[in-house]
């Protein structure tokens, strides 16, 4: 079967295996964006920072780069990529992000496999937040 040949890319990091290294967002205000995505907002650690460039996340598993631009064509607010970030507590992070300029896009959804919501960032990007559900051991159900 085809599924027998599927490998878990997270456990096998070969140099020849394509892997997302970085997502780049063009933003109007790098310091404000670092406040939004960094430790005081979404909670991502800061790897590099200047007034015109920042990199957040984890160097070994991928990062989010923020680059300053003032060209309106590069900043047009239309269909943008949606960044998806796992967080420890969706309910706790939403007020912080709203205070930093985010706008909710719909409500918070609670599913069996996690809690989800979407916000529009101050620069107009869509940000999906996911709080994974606690692991439940379904192998040992009482009768």
N, C-alpha and C positions, 0 to 999 in steps of 0.2 A: 504494500500500500504506500501511497505517497506520504502519508503522515509519519511513516517510519524514518523518513529522511529529514524531517524537520529538526533543527538544532535550536537549543536555547542560546540565543546570541549573547545574553548577559553572562553566561558562564564560560563562553569561549571567545576571548578577545584576541583574535589573530590579526596581525597587521593588514592582511589582505581582505579582512571582513569590513565592509562599509559600516560606519557607525556615525550617528549624529554627534558632532563635536560641539557645535555652537549654533544658537539662533541669534540673529542680529536684528535689533529694532532701531529704526531711526526715530529720534525723539527731539522735541524742542528744548527740553530742559533736563540735562543729565542729572544734576543734583536732585531735582524733584523726583525723577524716575528711580534713582537709587533709594530715596526715602520710601518710595512706593513698593519696589520689589525687594529691597534689602532687609536687614535684620529688624528694622522698625516698622515694616509693612508686612509683605508676604512672608518674610523670614529667610530669604536666601542670603548666604554668606557672601561678602564682598571679596573678590579676588584681586581686582585692580580698579583704581579710581583716579579720574582727573575730571576737570570741568567739561571736557568734550568727549570722554570715552570712559566706560566702566564695564567691568565683567563681573558677573555674579554667578553663584552656583558652585559646582564642584569640577575642578579641572579634569579629573579622571573619568567622569560620567557625563560630561556635557555642561555647557554654560550658556548664560544669556548675556549677550553683549549689547550695550546701549551706546549708540553713536549720535552725537549732536549733528543736527542739520537745521537749516532755516529755509530751505527750498520747499515751497508749498507743494509742488508736484510730488516730492518725496514723502510728504506728510499727509497726502490726501486721505480723508477719512471715508473710506468706502468699505470694500470687502478686504479685510486684513486677515492674516493668519490668526488662528486662535491658539494661544499658548495654554497648555494644560499643566497644572502644578499640583502635586500631592501636598496636603497640609495636615497637621495634627488635629485641628479643630476648626471646621468651617464656620460654625456659629461664633466663635471667638474672634476670628480674623476679619469678618465682614465689617463690623463697626470701625475698625482701624483703617481698612481700605477706603471706606466711605469718607472718613475724616481726611484722607489724603487725596480725595478727588474722584474716587471710583463711583460708578453708577451701576446699580443692580440691573441685570438684563433677565428679567423673570424672577422666579422665587427659588427657594432652596428645595431641592428634591431629595427625599430620603428613600433610598432603595435598599434591598436586602444586601447588595454588594457594596454599598457606600453612600455617602452624602455628597451632593453635587450642587454647584451653582455657577453662574457666569456673571462677570462684571465687565464693564467697559472701563478701561484705564483712563487717566487724565489725557493721555495722548491719543485716545480713540481705539486702542487695540482691544481685542476681546481676550479675556483671561478666564479660563475654566479652572475651577478649584474642585478638588476631590479629596474627601476624607475617606480613606479605605475603611471598609467594615472590619470589625474585629474578626480574627480567625475563629471559626466555629468548627469543632471536630464533629463531623457528621457521621463518622465511621462507627461510633458507639452510641446509638440511640437507645434509650430505655423503652421497654415494651409495655 
